[in-house]
């Protein structure tokens, strides 16, 4: 899967870029035969006055045929934020595929 990776307020090291690519490759197996139209992944270090220390945000936008899956997670560690996004994205893809199957079944019943 070809992923557009963007980093905001942090340096995108080859290690982080490789980690993101590895996690998104794991997600790709859940897509099966579905080819994503576009995949964007953004990591950012956010600073808010009510949070102590560094807070990282990971966001993914996965454009699939008929639907855009958007997901954002924040954590105190960058790699944990990436892992959470991957885990929740897998769940969203499963729901997306179930909806597609249900639509096909309803179409055949008529």
Number of C-alpha atoms within 10 A of each C-alpha: 13 12 17 13 15 15 16 12 11 12 12 14 10 9 9 16 15 11 15 22 18 12 15 23 15 14 18 17 11 15 16 9 8 12 12 16 13 15 18 15 23 17 28 19 19 15 13 9 6 6 10 9 11 13 17 22 22 25 20 23 18 20 16 17 11 8 9 15 14 15 17 18 18 20 16 15 13 18 17 16 21 27 17 17 23 23 14 13 22 19 12 15 18 13 12 18 15 12 12 12 12 11 11 11 11 9 9 7 6 5
